[in-house]
C-alpha cells in the first residue's frame, strides 16, 4: 500500500509540477550517463551576485521518490558516489554529485534532504544552484 504522504505529493506534482531531468555520471574509464525525467516543484530562493556582474540563482526542487522509481532511477550506483551524510535507507535518493536540468539549464545539486515517515522516504528536497 502506498504511503498517504507520497500519494498526496504525487497528486500535487501531477497538478503543479514541471519536468526536471536528473543526471548521474557513472563509470571511471568508460563513462555513461544515467538519466531520469520526473515532475518536481521548483521554487526560486534568490539570486546571488558573483564577481563581474555574473549572477547565480538558487533553487529548491521537491520531487517524489515514487516518481524516481517509476523513471528507473538510480541506474548504476558505485561506491565512489558521496552520500553527503544521508542515511541511505533507500537507494533512490539523489546525491550532490548528480546534476539536474530544468528551465533550459544544467544545475548543480548542493544539498539533498530526504524526508521519512518511519522507514519510507516520502519526499526529496534538493537545493540547486545555476
Backbone as JSON Lines, residues from 0, in Angstrom:
{"i":0,"aa":"X","n":[0.83,-1.18,0.0],"ca":[0.0,0.0,0.0],"c":[0.88,1.25,0.0]}
{"i":1,"aa":"X","n":[0.5,2.24,-0.79],"ca":[1.27,3.46,-0.93],"c":[1.07,4.36,0.3]}
{"i":2,"aa":"X","n":[2.14,4.95,0.77],"ca":[2.09,5.87,1.9],"c":[1.21,7.07,1.53]}
{"i":3,"aa":"X","n":[0.37,7.52,2.46],"ca":[-0.55,8.62,2.18],"c":[0.18,9.92,1.87]}
{"i":4,"aa":"X","n":[1.35,10.15,2.47],"ca":[2.13,11.36,2.2],"c":[2.67,11.34,0.78]}
{"i":5,"aa":"X","n":[3.14,10.18,0.33],"ca":[3.65,10.04,-1.03],"c":[2.51,10.22,-2.03]}
{"i":6,"aa":"X","n":[1.36,9.63,-1.75],"ca":[0.21,9.75,-2.64],"c":[-0.21,11.21,-2.79]}
{"i":7,"aa":"X","n":[-0.23,11.95,-1.7],"ca":[-0.59,13.37,-1.74],"c":[0.43,14.17,-2.54]}
{"i":8,"aa":"X","n":[1.73,13.91,-2.32],"ca":[2.78,14.6,-3.05],"c":[2.69,14.28,-4.55]}
{"i":9,"aa":"X","n":[2.47,13.02,-4.89],"ca":[2.36,12.63,-6.3],"c":[1.21,13.38,-6.98]}
{"i":10,"aa":"X","n":[0.06,13.52,-6.31],"ca":[-1.07,14.27,-6.87],"c":[-0.7,15.72,-7.12]}
{"i":11,"aa":"X","n":[-0.05,16.35,-6.14],"ca":[0.34,17.75,-6.28],"c":[1.37,17.96,-7.39]}
{"i":12,"aa":"X","n":[2.29,17.03,-7.52],"ca":[3.29,17.14,-8.57],"c":[2.66,17.0,-9.95]}
{"i":13,"aa":"X","n":[1.67,16.1,-10.08],"ca":[0.96,15.97,-11.36],"c":[0.24,17.27,-11.73]}
{"i":14,"aa":"X","n":[-0.32,17.95,-10.72],"ca":[-1.08,19.18,-10.97],"c":[-0.2,20.41,-11.16]}
{"i":15,"aa":"X","n":[0.83,20.54,-10.34],"ca":[1.59,21.79,-10.29],"c":[3.07,21.67,-10.65]}
{"i":16,"aa":"X","n":[3.55,20.46,-10.82],"ca":[4.97,20.27,-11.06],"c":[5.37,20.56,-12.5]}
{"i":17,"aa":"X","n":[6.67,20.66,-12.71],"ca":[7.24,20.8,-14.04],"c":[8.26,19.69,-14.24]}
{"i":18,"aa":"X","n":[8.59,19.42,-15.49],"ca":[9.56,18.36,-15.77],"c":[10.96,18.8,-15.38]}
{"i":19,"aa":"X","n":[11.66,17.92,-14.66],"ca":[13.08,18.1,-14.35],"c":[13.79,16.81,-14.72]}
{"i":20,"aa":"X","n":[15.02,16.94,-15.12],"ca":[15.8,15.76,-15.53],"c":[16.97,15.59,-14.56]}
{"i":21,"aa":"X","n":[17.03,14.46,-13.9],"ca":[18.16,14.12,-13.04],"c":[19.18,13.38,-13.88]}
{"i":22,"aa":"X","n":[20.44,13.63,-13.61],"ca":[21.5,13.03,-14.41],"c":[22.64,12.58,-13.51]}
{"i":23,"aa":"X","n":[23.1,11.34,-13.71],"ca":[24.22,10.81,-12.94],"c":[25.25,10.24,-13.9]}
{"i":24,"aa":"X","n":[26.5,10.62,-13.69],"ca":[27.6,10.09,-14.49],"c":[28.19,8.91,-13.75]}
{"i":25,"aa":"X","n":[28.3,7.77,-14.43],"ca":[28.83,6.56,-13.81],"c":[30.01,6.03,-14.6]}
{"i":26,"aa":"X","n":[30.83,5.26,-13.94],"ca":[31.99,4.64,-14.58],"c":[33.23,5.49,-14.43]}
{"i":27,"aa":"X","n":[34.38,4.83,-14.5],"ca":[35.64,5.57,-14.39],"c":[36.37,5.64,-15.73]}
{"i":28,"aa":"X","n":[36.59,4.5,-16.37],"ca":[37.27,4.54,-17.67],"c":[36.27,4.73,-18.81]}
{"i":29,"aa":"X","n":[35.17,4.03,-18.76],"ca":[34.1,4.21,-19.74],"c":[32.92,4.85,-19.01]}
{"i":30,"aa":"X","n":[32.72,6.13,-19.26],"ca":[31.68,6.85,-18.52],"c":[30.36,6.86,-19.31]}
{"i":31,"aa":"X","n":[29.29,6.76,-18.56],"ca":[27.97,6.84,-19.17],"c":[27.06,7.68,-18.29]}
{"i":32,"aa":"X","n":[25.97,8.17,-18.87],"ca":[25.02,8.99,-18.13],"c":[23.75,8.19,-17.88]}
{"i":33,"aa":"X","n":[23.3,8.22,-16.64],"ca":[22.0,7.67,-16.29],"c":[21.08,8.87,-16.09]}
{"i":34,"aa":"X","n":[19.93,8.84,-16.77],"ca":[19.01,9.98,-16.7],"c":[17.62,9.52,-16.29]}
{"i":35,"aa":"X","n":[16.9,10.42,-15.62],"ca":[15.52,10.16,-15.26],"c":[14.75,11.47,-15.31]}
{"i":36,"aa":"X","n":[13.65,11.49,-16.06],"ca":[12.79,12.66,-16.12],"c":[11.63,12.45,-15.16]}
{"i":37,"aa":"X","n":[11.48,13.4,-14.23],"ca":[10.43,13.33,-13.21],"c":[9.74,14.69,-13.11]}
{"i":38,"aa":"X","n":[8.67,14.74,-12.38],"ca":[7.99,16.01,-12.12],"c":[8.46,16.55,-10.78]}
{"i":39,"aa":"X","n":[8.66,17.86,-10.72],"ca":[9.1,18.48,-9.49],"c":[8.54,19.88,-9.34]}
{"i":40,"aa":"X","n":[8.41,20.33,-8.12],"ca":[8.05,21.71,-7.85],"c":[9.36,22.47,-7.67]}
{"i":41,"aa":"X","n":[9.56,23.48,-8.5],"ca":[10.8,24.27,-8.48],"c":[10.48,25.64,-7.9]}
{"i":42,"aa":"X","n":[11.18,26.0,-6.84],"ca":[11.0,27.3,-6.21],"c":[12.32,28.06,-6.25]}
{"i":43,"aa":"X","n":[12.25,29.32,-6.63],"ca":[13.45,30.17,-6.66],"c":[13.67,30.74,-5.27]}
{"i":44,"aa":"X","n":[14.86,30.51,-4.72],"ca":[15.18,31.0,-3.37],"c":[15.8,32.39,-3.4]}
{"i":45,"aa":"X","n":[16.45,32.74,-4.49],"ca":[17.08,34.06,-4.58],"c":[18.22,34.06,-5.57]}
{"i":46,"aa":"X","n":[18.64,35.26,-5.91],"ca":[19.73,35.43,-6.85],"c":[20.94,35.97,-6.09]}
{"i":47,"aa":"X","n":[22.07,35.34,-6.32],"ca":[23.31,35.7,-5.64],"c":[24.22,36.38,-6.66]}
{"i":48,"aa":"X","n":[24.74,37.55,-6.31],"ca":[25.64,38.27,-7.21],"c":[27.07,37.74,-7.04]}
{"i":49,"aa":"X","n":[27.67,37.37,-8.16],"ca":[29.05,36.9,-8.16],"c":[29.95,38.0,-8.72]}
{"i":50,"aa":"X","n":[31.2,37.69,-8.95],"ca":[32.16,38.66,-9.46],"c":[31.83,39.07,-10.89]}
{"i":51,"aa":"X","n":[32.05,40.33,-11.22],"ca":[31.93,40.82,-12.58],"c":[30.52,40.87,-13.13]}
{"i":52,"aa":"X","n":[29.54,41.1,-12.28],"ca":[28.17,41.23,-12.75],"c":[27.48,39.92,-13.09]}
{"i":53,"aa":"X","n":[28.13,38.8,-12.83],"ca":[27.53,37.48,-13.08],"c":[26.68,37.11,-11.87]}
{"i":54,"aa":"X","n":[25.5,36.6,-12.13],"ca":[24.63,36.2,-11.03],"c":[24.35,34.71,-11.08]}
{"i":55,"aa":"X","n":[23.98,34.18,-9.96],"ca":[23.68,32.76,-9.83],"c":[22.37,32.63,-9.05]}
{"i":56,"aa":"X","n":[21.46,31.82,-9.56],"ca":[20.17,31.65,-8.92],"c":[20.17,30.38,-8.09]}
{"i":57,"aa":"X","n":[19.59,30.45,-6.91],"ca":[19.45,29.3,-6.02],"c":[18.02,28.8,-6.07]}
{"i":58,"aa":"X","n":[17.85,27.48,-6.11],"ca":[16.54,26.87,-6.22],"c":[16.39,25.76,-5.18]}
{"i":59,"aa":"X","n":[15.13,25.45,-4.86],"ca":[14.81,24.22,-4.15],"c":[13.86,23.46,-5.05]}
{"i":60,"aa":"X","n":[14.13,22.17,-5.23],"ca":[13.31,21.31,-6.09],"c":[12.77,20.17,-5.22]}
{"i":61,"aa":"X","n":[11.46,20.0,-5.24],"ca":[10.81,18.94,-4.46],"c":[10.34,17.88,-5.43]}
{"i":62,"aa":"X","n":[10.76,16.63,-5.19],"ca":[10.37,15.52,-6.05],"c":[9.88,14.36,-5.19]}
{"i":63,"aa":"X","n":[9.25,13.4,-5.85],"ca":[8.71,12.23,-5.16],"c":[9.61,11.02,-5.39]}
{"i":64,"aa":"X","n":[9.87,10.23,-4.34],"ca":[10.67,9.02,-4.54],"c":[9.97,8.0,-5.43]}
{"i":65,"aa":"X","n":[8.64,7.98,-5.41],"ca":[7.93,7.02,-6.27],"c":[8.07,7.38,-7.74]}
{"i":66,"aa":"X","n":[8.13,8.67,-8.04],"ca":[8.35,9.13,-9.42],"c":[9.74,8.71,-9.9]}
{"i":67,"aa":"X","n":[10.73,8.79,-9.01],"ca":[12.09,8.35,-9.37],"c":[12.14,6.85,-9.65]}
{"i":68,"aa":"X","n":[11.44,6.09,-8.83],"ca":[11.42,4.63,-9.05],"c":[10.77,4.29,-10.39]}
{"i":69,"aa":"X","n":[9.65,4.97,-10.7],"ca":[8.98,4.72,-11.99],"c":[9.87,5.07,-13.17]}
{"i":70,"aa":"X","n":[10.71,6.08,-13.01],"ca":[11.6,6.52,-14.08],"c":[12.85,5.64,-14.2]}
{"i":71,"aa":"X","n":[13.02,4.66,-13.3],"ca":[14.16,3.77,-13.37],"c":[15.42,4.28,-12.69]}
{"i":72,"aa":"X","n":[15.31,5.31,-11.91],"ca":[16.47,5.84,-11.16],"c":[16.79,4.88,-10.04]}
{"i":73,"aa":"X","n":[18.0,4.63,-9.65],"ca":[19.2,5.4,-9.92],"c":[20.1,4.81,-10.98]}
{"i":74,"aa":"X","n":[19.73,3.72,-11.61],"ca":[20.67,3.15,-12.56],"c":[21.8,2.5,-11.8]}
{"i":75,"aa":"X","n":[22.99,2.66,-12.3],"ca":[24.17,2.04,-11.67],"c":[24.74,2.96,-10.6]}
{"i":76,"aa":"X","n":[24.72,2.49,-9.36],"ca":[25.34,3.24,-8.26],"c":[26.68,2.58,-7.95]}
{"i":77,"aa":"X","n":[27.7,3.41,-7.81],"ca":[29.01,2.88,-7.43],"c":[29.35,3.39,-6.03]}
{"i":78,"aa":"X","n":[30.29,2.75,-5.4],"ca":[30.68,3.13,-4.04],"c":[31.41,4.47,-4.02]}
{"i":79,"aa":"X","n":[31.81,5.0,-5.17],"ca":[32.56,6.26,-5.19],"c":[31.67,7.49,-5.13]}
{"i":80,"aa":"X","n":[30.36,7.32,-5.21],"ca":[29.46,8.47,-5.16],"c":[29.27,8.89,-3.71]}
{"i":81,"aa":"X","n":[29.6,10.16,-3.38],"ca":[29.44,10.6,-1.99],"c":[27.97,10.71,-1.63]}
{"i":82,"aa":"X","n":[27.65,10.39,-0.38],"ca":[26.25,10.44,0.06],"c":[25.95,11.67,0.89]}
{"i":83,"aa":"X","n":[26.93,12.5,1.14],"ca":[26.75,13.75,1.89],"c":[26.09,13.52,3.25]}
{"i":84,"aa":"X","n":[26.38,12.4,3.88],"ca":[25.87,12.13,5.21],"c":[24.43,11.66,5.26]}
{"i":85,"aa":"X","n":[23.85,11.36,4.11],"ca":[22.46,10.91,4.1],"c":[22.35,9.47,4.58]}
{"i":86,"aa":"X","n":[21.33,9.17,5.35],"ca":[21.08,7.78,5.7],"c":[20.43,7.09,4.49]}
{"i":87,"aa":"X","n":[21.17,6.32,3.76],"ca":[20.65,5.71,2.54],"c":[19.84,4.47,2.86]}
{"i":88,"aa":"X","n":[18.66,4.69,3.47],"ca":[17.74,3.6,3.71],"c":[17.16,3.13,2.38]}
{"i":89,"aa":"X","n":[17.19,4.03,1.4],"ca":[16.56,3.79,0.11],"c":[17.54,4.22,-0.97]}
{"i":90,"aa":"X","n":[17.84,3.35,-1.93],"ca":[18.8,3.67,-2.97],"c":[18.33,4.68,-3.98]}
{"i":91,"aa":"X","n":[17.13,5.21,-3.83],"ca":[16.57,6.13,-4.81],"c":[17.0,7.59,-4.56]}
{"i":92,"aa":"X","n":[17.64,7.87,-3.44],"ca":[18.0,9.24,-3.08],"c":[19.11,9.76,-3.98]}
{"i":93,"aa":"X","n":[18.9,10.89,-4.67],"ca":[20.0,11.5,-5.44],"c":[21.1,11.99,-4.51]}
{"i":94,"aa":"X","n":[22.25,12.29,-5.08],"ca":[23.39,12.76,-4.29],"c":[23.86,14.1,-4.82]}
{"i":95,"aa":"X","n":[24.79,14.73,-4.1],"ca":[25.32,16.03,-4.52],"c":[26.23,15.92,-5.74]}
{"i":96,"aa":"X","n":[26.61,14.72,-6.12],"ca":[27.42,14.57,-7.34],"c":[26.54,14.44,-8.58]}
{"i":97,"aa":"X","n":[25.22,14.32,-8.4],"ca":[24.3,14.29,-9.53],"c":[24.03,15.71,-10.02]}
{"i":98,"aa":"X","n":[23.45,15.84,-11.2],"ca":[23.1,17.14,-11.78],"c":[21.62,17.15,-12.12]}
{"i":99,"aa":"X","n":[21.07,18.35,-12.31],"ca":[19.67,18.49,-12.71],"c":[19.56,19.45,-13.88]}
{"i":100,"aa":"X","n":[18.65,19.14,-14.78],"ca":[18.29,20.04,-15.88],"c":[16.87,20.49,-15.64]}
{"i":101,"aa":"X","n":[16.65,21.79,-15.6],"ca":[15.3,22.36,-15.63],"c":[15.41,23.81,-16.04]}
{"i":102,"aa":"X","n":[14.32,24.32,-16.59],"ca":[14.28,25.69,-17.09],"c":[15.45,25.97,-18.04]}
{"i":103,"aa":"X","n":[15.7,24.99,-18.91],"ca":[16.67,25.09,-20.01],"c":[18.12,25.29,-19.57]}
{"i":104,"aa":"X","n":[18.48,24.81,-18.38],"ca":[19.86,24.95,-17.92],"c":[20.24,23.82,-16.98]}
{"i":105,"aa":"X","n":[21.53,23.51,-16.96],"ca":[22.08,22.5,-16.05],"c":[22.32,23.14,-14.69]}
{"i":106,"aa":"X","n":[21.89,22.45,-13.63],"ca":[22.06,22.95,-12.26],"c":[22.88,21.95,-11.45]}
{"i":107,"aa":"X","n":[23.65,22.47,-10.51],"ca":[24.41,21.63,-9.58],"c":[23.59,21.44,-8.31]}
{"i":108,"aa":"X","n":[23.6,20.24,-7.79],"ca":[22.89,19.94,-6.55],"c":[23.86,20.17,-5.39]}
{"i":109,"aa":"X","n":[23.5,21.09,-4.48],"ca":[24.39,21.4,-3.37],"c":[23.99,20.69,-2.08]}
{"i":110,"aa":"X","n":[22.73,20.28,-1.98],"ca":[22.28,19.61,-0.76],"c":[21.03,18.79,-1.08]}
{"i":111,"aa":"X","n":[20.91,17.63,-0.45],"ca":[19.74,16.77,-0.63],"c":[19.2,16.41,0.75]}
{"i":112,"aa":"X","n":[17.9,16.66,0.93],"ca":[17.23,16.28,2.17],"c":[16.14,15.27,1.84]}
{"i":113,"aa":"X","n":[16.22,14.11,2.43],"ca":[15.18,13.08,2.26],"c":[14.33,13.07,3.52]}
{"i":114,"aa":"X","n":[13.02,13.2,3.35],"ca":[12.11,13.2,4.49],"c":[11.45,11.83,4.58]}
{"i":115,"aa":"X","n":[11.44,11.28,5.78],"ca":[10.93,9.92,6.01],"c":[9.71,9.93,6.9]}
{"i":116,"aa":"X","n":[8.83,8.99,6.64],"ca":[7.71,8.65,7.52],"c":[7.98,7.21,7.95]}
{"i":117,"aa":"X","n":[8.54,7.05,9.13],"ca":[9.0,5.73,9.54],"c":[10.19,5.33,8.68]}
{"i":118,"aa":"X","n":[10.09,4.19,8.0],"ca":[11.17,3.75,7.12],"c":[10.94,4.11,5.67]}
{"i":119,"aa":"X","n":[9.85,4.82,5.36],"ca":[9.52,5.17,3.98],"c":[9.97,6.58,3.65]}
{"i":120,"aa":"X","n":[10.75,6.72,2.59],"ca":[11.09,8.05,2.08],"c":[9.84,8.6,1.41]}
{"i":121,"aa":"X","n":[9.35,9.76,1.86],"ca":[8.1,10.31,1.35],"c":[8.28,11.59,0.53]}
{"i":122,"aa":"X","n":[9.48,12.17,0.57],"ca":[9.71,13.42,-0.14],"c":[11.2,13.65,-0.24]}
{"i":123,"aa":"X","n":[11.65,14.22,-1.35],"ca":[13.07,14.55,-1.54],"c":[13.15,16.02,-1.91]}
{"i":124,"aa":"X","n":[13.94,16.77,-1.15],"ca":[14.16,18.19,-1.41],"c":[15.62,18.37,-1.8]}
{"i":125,"aa":"X","n":[15.83,19.0,-2.95],"ca":[17.19,19.24,-3.43],"c":[17.43,20.73,-3.59]}
{"i":126,"aa":"X","n":[18.53,21.21,-3.07],"ca":[18.92,22.6,-3.2],"c":[19.92,22.68,-4.35]}
{"i":127,"aa":"X","n":[19.61,23.54,-5.33],"ca":[20.4,23.6,-6.56],"c":[20.86,25.03,-6.82]}
{"i":128,"aa":"X","n":[21.97,25.13,-7.54],"ca":[22.47,26.44,-7.98],"c":[22.76,26.36,-9.46]}
{"i":129,"aa":"X","n":[22.63,27.49,-10.11],"ca":[22.95,27.53,-11.53],"c":[22.23,28.63,-12.25]}
